[in-house]
Amino acid sequence: MRVLLTNDDGIEADGLQTLRRALLKVPGIDLRVVAPDGNRSAMARSITTRRPLWVEDVDFGDGTVGYATDGTPVDCVRLAHLGLIDGWSTEMVVSGINHGTNIGDDITYSGTVAAALEAIILGLPGIAVSQQSSALEFDFRKPSAFDFDAAANFTARLVADLESVPLPEATLLNVNFPGCPPEGVEVARLGRRYYRDQLEIVQPDPNSPKRRLYRVYGEEAFGDEDERNTDVTALADRRVAVTPLHFDLTHHEGVRALGEHDLERLLRDEPK
């Protein structure tokens, strides 16, 4: 199995490096690493189209090398898919381990999840892996220390076992680990995360009355806490949350409702 490893925290990030070492121990895995040369968190599905991409060989010091690029996490997957590595093409994409969770609504912002999502768009299996810090926080702005060993070992075993997992095509697995020894594994749906965002002026520009510096993020809060079987509640219960995701964003009930509404009349009728 030819596996591409990437992330959004950067090629030197501890989460990626711990997972890289765990995957190298799995028999039958031909591993390659293409990752950003620095932090690209919250870039979602951004791609680079208006300039060339730099790629630099990185020696990991254990006889293996990776490739760092100044592009985005999705760029990394596309580079590998389009032939960056001579004579090698990926059969699976693993993204992570992210420093901090990617649960609920936050997956739409996540570069970690976006890289795995690009895999299923290309017809490949994808796994995104994220983890709380040891402070068990749900806030990406206040991380503490991380111990990625358990998440890396679980992910390596999941990759080795993926062919036996009964998943529909075009499905990625979004895996979130608690920041403590897990008390179990829960296959969970996405929860909801609500943020009490605030617009706060940090400082005006003394040289220009028209220029100001703002902070736009405030304290976070969780919604739907009473609902069970979500990734949010699984982590709160100190369990590994495994959530199958796909790319079909169509609201199928909306298609039915709009199809019965005769929108063509808007082409015919004059405004009153």
URVEN-V702608 format. One record per pair of residues at least 12 apart in sequence whose ideal C-beta (glycine too) atoms are under 10 Angstrom apart, sorted by the first residue. I is the first residue (numbers start at 1). J is the second residue. D is the distance in whole Angstrom. If there is no record, write none. Layout:
I/J/D
I/J/D
This chain:
1/26/9
1/28/6
1/29/5
1/30/7
1/31/9
1/90/9
1/91/6
1/92/6
1/125/10
1/159/7
1/160/8
1/162/8
1/163/8
2/29/8
2/30/5
2/31/8
2/32/7
2/80/10
2/85/9
2/88/6
2/89/7
2/90/5
2/91/5
2/92/7
2/124/10
3/23/6
3/26/9
3/28/10
3/29/5
3/30/7
3/31/5
3/32/7
3/33/10
3/90/7
3/91/7
3/92/5
3/93/8
3/94/6
3/125/10
3/127/9
3/156/10
3/159/6
3/162/10
4/31/8
4/32/6
4/33/8
4/34/6
4/35/10
4/76/8
4/77/7
4/79/10
4/80/5
4/81/8
4/84/10
4/85/9
4/88/9
4/89/9
4/90/4
4/91/9
4/92/7
4/93/5
4/94/7
4/95/9
4/115/9
4/119/8
4/124/9
4/126/10
5/17/10
5/19/7
5/20/6
5/23/7
5/24/10
5/29/10
5/31/6
5/32/7
5/33/5
5/34/8
5/35/7
5/66/8
5/76/9
5/80/10
5/90/10
5/92/10
5/93/8
5/94/5
5/95/8
5/96/8
5/115/10
5/155/10
5/159/10
6/32/10
6/33/7
6/34/6
6/35/5
6/36/8
6/66/10
6/67/10
6/69/10
6/73/6
6/74/9
6/75/9
6/76/4
6/77/6
6/79/9
6/80/8
6/90/10
6/93/7
6/94/8
6/95/5
6/96/9
6/111/9
6/112/9
6/115/5
6/116/9
6/118/9
6/119/10
6/128/10
7/19/8
7/20/10
7/33/9
7/34/10
7/35/5
7/36/7
7/39/10
7/40/9
7/41/10
7/73/7
7/76/8
7/94/9
7/95/6
7/96/6
7/97/8
7/98/7
7/99/9
7/111/8
7/112/6
7/115/7
7/128/9
7/129/9
7/130/10
8/35/8
8/36/7
8/39/7
8/40/5
8/41/5
8/42/8
8/43/6
8/44/9
8/72/8
8/73/5
8/74/10
8/76/9
8/95/8
8/96/9
8/98/7
8/99/9
8/102/9
8/110/7
8/111/3
8/112/5
8/113/9
8/114/8
8/115/7
8/128/10
8/130/10
9/35/8
9/36/8
9/38/9
9/39/6
9/40/8
9/41/7
9/73/9
9/96/9
9/97/9
9/98/6
9/99/5
9/100/9
9/111/9
9/112/8
10/35/7
10/36/5
10/37/7
10/38/5
10/39/5
10/40/7
10/41/9
10/68/8
10/99/10
11/33/7
11/34/8
11/35/4
11/36/7
11/37/6
11/38/9
11/56/9
11/58/6
11/60/9
11/66/6
11/67/8
11/68/5
11/69/9
11/76/9
12/35/9
12/37/9
12/38/9
12/39/10
12/58/8
12/60/10
12/66/10
12/68/8
13/35/8
13/36/9
13/38/10
13/39/8
13/96/9
13/97/8
13/98/9
13/99/7
13/146/10
13/148/10
14/97/8
14/99/7
14/145/10
14/146/6
14/147/9
14/148/6
15/96/6
15/97/3
15/98/6
15/99/6
15/100/9
15/112/9
15/129/8
15/130/8
15/131/7
15/146/7
15/148/5
15/151/8
15/152/8
16/33/7
16/35/6
16/36/10
16/66/9
16/94/10
16/95/9
16/96/7
16/97/7
16/98/9
16/99/10
16/129/10
16/148/9
16/152/10
17/33/9
17/35/10
17/60/8
17/66/10
17/97/9
17/148/9
17/152/9
18/96/10
18/97/7
18/131/10
18/146/9
18/147/9
18/148/4
18/149/6
18/150/10
18/151/8
18/152/5
18/153/9
18/155/10
19/31/10
19/33/10
19/94/7
19/95/10
19/96/6
19/97/5
19/129/7
19/148/7
19/149/10
19/151/8
19/152/4
19/153/9
19/155/6
19/156/7
19/159/10
20/33/6
20/35/10
20/60/7
20/62/9
20/64/8
20/66/8
20/94/10
20/97/10
20/152/8
20/156/10
21/60/9
21/62/8
21/64/10
21/148/10
21/149/10
21/152/7
21/156/9
22/97/10
22/148/9
22/149/8
22/151/9
22/152/4
22/153/6
22/154/9
22/155/7
22/156/4
22/157/9
22/159/9
23/94/7
23/152/8
23/155/8
23/156/5
23/159/7
23/160/9
24/60/10
24/62/8
24/63/10
24/64/7
24/156/9
25/152/10
25/153/9
25/156/7
26/155/10
26/156/5
26/157/8
26/159/7
26/160/5
27/160/8
28/159/10
28/160/8
29/91/10
29/92/9
29/94/10
29/156/8
29/159/7
29/160/7
30/88/8
30/90/9
30/91/9
31/64/8
31/66/9
31/90/10
31/94/9
31/159/10
32/64/9
32/65/9
32/66/7
32/67/8
32/80/7
32/84/9
32/85/6
32/88/6
32/89/10
32/90/7
33/58/8
33/60/8
33/64/8
33/65/8
33/66/3
33/67/7
33/68/9
33/76/9
33/80/9
33/94/10
34/55/8
34/58/10
34/66/7
34/67/5
34/68/8
34/69/7
34/71/9
34/73/10
34/75/9
34/76/4
34/77/8
34/78/9
34/79/6
34/80/5
34/81/10
34/84/7
34/85/8
34/90/9
34/93/10
34/115/10
35/58/9
35/66/7
35/67/8
35/68/6
35/69/8
35/71/10
35/73/8
35/76/6
35/95/9
35/115/9
36/68/7
36/69/6
36/70/7
36/71/7
36/72/7
36/73/6
36/75/8
36/76/7
36/111/8
36/115/10
37/54/8
37/55/9
37/56/7
37/58/9
37/67/10
37/68/4
37/69/6
37/70/5
37/71/9
38/68/9
38/70/8
39/99/9
39/111/9
40/69/10
40/70/9
40/71/8
40/72/5
40/73/6
40/74/10
40/75/9
40/76/9
40/111/5
40/112/10
40/114/10
40/115/10
41/73/9
41/98/8
41/99/8
41/100/8
41/102/10
41/109/9
41/110/8
41/111/6
41/112/8
41/140/8
42/106/9
42/108/10
42/109/5
42/110/7
42/111/7
42/112/10
42/114/10
42/140/8
43/71/10
43/72/5
43/73/7
43/74/8
43/75/10
43/109/8
43/110/9
43/111/4
43/112/10
43/114/7
43/115/10
44/72/9
44/73/9
44/74/8
44/107/9
44/108/6
44/109/5
44/110/7
44/111/6
44/113/8
44/114/5
44/117/9
45/72/8
45/73/9
45/74/5
45/108/9
45/109/10
45/110/10
45/111/8
45/113/9
45/114/4
45/115/9
45/117/7
45/118/7
45/121/9
46/71/9
46/72/5
46/73/8
46/74/7
46/75/8
46/111/8
46/114/8
47/71/8
47/72/6
47/73/10
47/74/5
47/75/6
47/77/10
47/78/7
47/114/10
47/118/9
48/69/9
48/70/8
48/71/5
48/72/6
48/74/9
48/75/5
48/78/9
49/75/10
51/70/9
51/71/9
52/70/10
52/71/10
53/69/5
53/70/6
53/71/5
53/72/9
53/75/6
53/76/9
53/78/9
53/79/7
53/84/10
54/68/9
54/69/6
54/70/5
54/71/8
55/67/5
55/68/7
55/69/5
55/70/8
55/71/8
55/75/10
55/76/10
55/79/7
55/84/7
56/68/5
56/69/8
56/70/9
67/79/8
67/80/8
67/84/6
67/85/7
69/84/9
72/111/7
72/114/8
72/115/9
72/118/10
73/93/10
73/95/7
73/110/9
73/111/4
73/112/7
73/113/9
73/114/6
73/115/4
73/116/9
73/117/10
73/118/8
73/128/10
74/111/8
74/114/5
74/115/6
74/117/8
74/118/5
74/119/10
74/121/9
75/115/9
75/118/9
76/93/9
76/95/9
76/111/10
76/115/6
76/118/9
77/90/8
77/93/6
77/95/8
77/114/9
77/115/5
77/116/8
77/117/9
77/118/4
77/119/6
77/121/9
77/122/7
77/124/9
77/126/9
78/115/10
78/118/7
78/121/10
78/122/8
80/93/8
80/122/10
81/93/9
81/118/8
81/119/9
81/121/10
81/122/6
81/123/10
81/124/8
82/122/10
89/124/10
90/119/8
90/122/9
90/124/7
91/119/10
91/124/6
91/125/8
92/116/10
92/119/7
92/124/6
92/125/5
92/126/7
92/127/8
92/159/7
92/162/7
92/163/10
93/115/6
93/116/6
93/117/9
93/118/7
93/119/4
93/120/9
93/122/8
93/124/6
93/125/7
93/126/5
93/127/7
93/128/9
93/172/9
94/115/9
94/116/8
94/119/9
94/125/9
94/126/8
94/127/5
94/128/8
94/129/7
94/155/7
94/156/9
94/158/9
94/159/6
94/162/10
94/173/10
94/175/10
95/110/9
95/111/8
95/112/5
95/113/7
95/114/8
95/115/4
95/116/5
95/117/9
95/118/9
95/119/8
95/126/7
95/127/7
95/128/5
95/129/7
95/130/9
95/172/9
95/174/10
96/112/6
96/113/9
96/115/9
96/116/8
96/127/8
96/128/6
96/129/3
96/130/6
96/131/8
96/148/9
96/151/8
96/152/9
96/155/7
96/174/10
96/175/8
96/176/10
96/177/9
97/112/9
97/128/9
97/129/5
97/130/7
97/131/5
97/146/8
97/148/5
97/151/5
97/152/6
97/155/7
97/175/9
97/177/8
98/110/7
98/111/8
98/112/4
98/113/9
98/128/8
98/129/7
98/130/4
98/131/7
98/140/9
98/151/10
98/175/10
98/176/9
98/177/10
99/112/9
99/130/8
99/131/7
99/132/10
99/133/7
99/140/8
99/143/6
99/146/6
99/148/9
100/112/9
100/130/6
100/131/7
100/132/7
100/133/7
100/137/8
100/138/9
100/139/8
100/140/4
100/141/9
100/142/10
100/143/6
100/146/9
100/176/10
100/179/10
101/130/5
101/131/7
101/132/6
101/133/9
101/137/9
101/138/6
101/139/9
101/140/8
101/176/5
101/177/8
101/178/9
101/179/9
101/193/9
101/231/8
101/232/9
101/235/6
101/241/9
102/114/10
102/116/10
102/128/7
102/129/9
102/130/4
102/131/10
102/140/9
102/174/7
102/175/9
102/176/7
102/231/9
102/243/10
103/130/8
103/132/10
103/138/8
103/174/8
103/176/5
103/188/9
103/190/7
103/191/6
103/192/10
103/193/7
103/222/10
103/230/8
103/231/4
103/232/6
103/233/10
103/234/9
103/235/7
103/241/7
103/243/8
104/138/9
104/176/10
104/189/10
104/190/6
104/191/4
104/192/5
104/193/4
104/194/9
104/222/8
104/223/9
104/224/9
104/230/7
104/231/6
104/232/6
104/243/10
105/190/8
105/191/8
105/192/6
105/193/5
105/194/8
105/195/9
105/223/9
105/232/10
106/130/9
106/138/10
106/140/8
106/190/10
106/191/10
106/193/6
106/195/9
106/220/10
106/231/10
107/128/8
107/130/9
107/174/6
107/176/10
107/190/7
107/193/10
107/231/9
107/243/8
107/245/7
109/140/10
110/128/7
110/130/8
110/140/10
110/174/9
111/128/10
112/128/5
112/129/8
112/130/6
112/174/9
113/126/9
113/128/5
113/129/10
113/130/8
113/172/8
113/174/6
113/243/10
113/245/7
114/126/10
114/128/8
115/128/7
115/172/10
116/128/4
116/129/9
116/172/5
116/173/8
116/174/7
116/175/10
116/245/8
117/172/6
117/174/9
117/245/7
117/246/9
117/247/6
118/172/10
118/247/10
119/170/10
119/172/7
120/169/8
120/170/5
120/171/7
120/172/5
120/245/8
120/246/7
120/247/6
121/170/8
121/172/10
121/247/6
123/169/8
123/170/8
124/170/10
124/172/9
125/159/9
125/162/6
125/163/9
125/165/9
125/167/8
125/169/9
125/170/9
125/171/8
125/172/7
125/173/8
126/170/10
126/171/9
126/172/4
126/173/8
126/174/9
126/245/9
127/155/7
127/158/7
127/159/7
127/162/8
127/172/7
127/173/5
127/174/8
127/175/6
127/242/10
128/155/10
128/172/6
128/173/7
128/174/5
128/175/7
128/176/9
128/243/9
128/245/8
129/148/9
129/151/6
129/152/8
129/154/8
129/155/5
129/158/9
129/173/9
129/174/8
129/175/5
129/176/8
129/177/7
129/240/10
129/242/10
130/151/8
130/174/8
130/175/7
130/176/5
130/177/7
130/231/10
130/235/10
130/241/9
131/146/6
131/147/9
131/148/6
131/150/9
131/151/5
131/152/9
131/175/9
131/176/7
131/177/4
131/178/8
131/179/6
131/235/10
131/240/10
132/144/9
132/146/8
132/151/10
132/176/8
132/177/7
132/178/5
132/179/3
132/180/8
132/235/7
132/238/10
133/145/6
133/146/5
133/147/9
133/178/10
133/179/5
133/180/10
134/146/7
134/147/7
134/178/10
134/179/5
134/180/7
135/179/7
135/180/10
136/178/7
136/179/5
136/180/6
136/235/8
136/236/9
136/238/8
137/179/8
137/220/10
138/193/8
138/220/7
138/221/10
138/222/7
138/232/8
138/235/7
138/236/8
139/195/10
139/217/10
139/219/8
139/220/6
140/217/10
140/220/9
141/217/7
141/219/10
141/220/9
143/179/9
144/179/8
145/179/9
146/177/10
146/179/7
147/177/10
147/179/8
147/180/9
147/181/9
148/177/8
150/177/7
150/178/9
150/180/9
150/181/7
150/182/7
150/240/9
151/175/8
151/176/9
151/177/4
151/178/9
151/179/10
151/182/9
151/240/8
152/177/9
154/175/8
154/177/7
154/182/8
154/185/8
154/240/7
154/242/10
155/173/10
155/175/7
155/177/9
158/173/7
158/175/7
158/185/10
158/242/8
165/242/10
165/244/10
167/244/7
167/246/10
168/244/8
168/246/8
169/246/9
170/245/10
170/246/6
170/247/7
170/248/8
171/244/5
171/245/7
171/246/5
171/247/9
172/243/9
172/244/7
172/245/5
172/246/7
172/247/8
173/187/9
173/242/6
173/243/7
173/244/6
173/245/8
174/188/10
174/190/8
174/231/7
174/241/8
174/242/7
174/243/4
174/244/8
174/245/5
175/231/9
175/240/7
175/241/7
175/242/5
175/243/8
176/188/9
176/231/6
176/232/9
176/234/8
176/235/6
176/239/9
176/240/7
176/241/4
176/242/8
176/243/8
177/235/8
177/238/10
177/239/9
177/240/6
177/241/8
178/234/8
178/235/5
178/236/9
178/237/8
178/238/5
178/239/7
178/240/7
178/241/9
179/235/9
179/238/9
180/238/6
181/238/8
182/234/10
182/235/10
182/237/10
182/238/6
182/239/6
182/240/5
182/241/10
183/237/7
183/238/5
183/239/6
183/240/9
184/234/9
184/237/8
184/238/8
184/239/5
184/240/7
185/234/9
185/239/6
185/240/4
185/241/8
185/242/6
186/228/9
186/229/7
186/230/9
186/231/8
186/233/8
186/234/4
186/235/9
186/237/8
186/239/5
186/240/7
186/241/6
186/242/7
186/243/9
187/229/8
187/231/10
187/234/9
187/240/10
187/241/8
187/242/5
187/243/7
187/244/8
188/228/9
188/229/5
188/230/5
188/231/5
188/232/8
188/233/8
188/234/5
188/235/9
188/239/8
188/240/9
188/241/5
188/242/7
188/243/6
188/244/10
189/227/9
189/228/10
189/229/6
189/230/6
189/231/7
189/232/10
189/234/10
189/241/10
189/243/6
189/244/9
189/245/10
190/230/7
190/231/6
190/232/8
190/241/9
190/243/6
190/244/10
190/245/8
191/222/8
191/223/8
191/224/6
191/225/9
191/227/7
191/228/10
191/229/9
191/230/3
191/231/5
191/232/3
191/233/7
191/234/9
191/235/9
191/236/10
191/241/9
191/243/9
192/222/7
192/223/4
192/224/5
192/225/9
192/227/8
192/230/8
192/232/7
193/220/7
193/221/8
193/222/6
193/223/7
193/224/9
193/231/10
193/232/7
194/220/8
194/221/5
194/222/7
194/223/4
194/224/9
195/217/7
195/218/7
195/219/8
195/220/5
195/221/7
195/222/10
195/223/10
196/217/9
196/218/5
196/219/5
196/220/7
196/221/6
197/215/10
197/216/6
197/217/6
197/218/5
197/219/9
197/220/9
198/214/10
198/215/8
198/216/8
198/217/8
198/218/4
198/219/8
199/214/6
199/215/8
199/216/6
199/217/10
199/218/9
200/213/10
200/214/7
200/215/5
200/216/8
200/217/9
200/218/8
201/213/7
201/214/6
201/215/8
202/214/6
202/215/5
222/236/8
229/241/10
230/243/9
231/243/5
